[in-house]
Amino acid sequence: MGSRKFHEIWIEQCEAAQDIKIRFGLKAAFNYLVAEKLLEFARAGADHPEFARELPRFVSEVRRMFTPEEVRTHIARIEREQCETDANAAEMMMN
């Protein structure tokens, strides 16, 4: 990562999510920040302790940015979409 600090990564991503929310709405911001960036950060934390140390602060900021209801709603939506994607893939393999 060079001289870039690990906390700068998630802070920039949270700032970008605020812009996305304004321009494209809550769903797009949640997808970008939680379904994409937070998951990538967590995966990186499995192999890199620098990311793992920052993960609790990143999660805290996500909780500040989205209400508990928004988190529940969008996690449920993502799960539904994943199930539909999995079902479609299975169906395509059967045909």
Secondary structure, 3 states (H helix, E strand, C coil): CCCCCHHHHHHHHHHHHHHHHHHHCHHHHHHHHHHHHHHHHHHHHHHCHHHHHHHHHHHHHHHHHCCHHHHHHHHHHHHHHHHHHHHHHHHHHHC
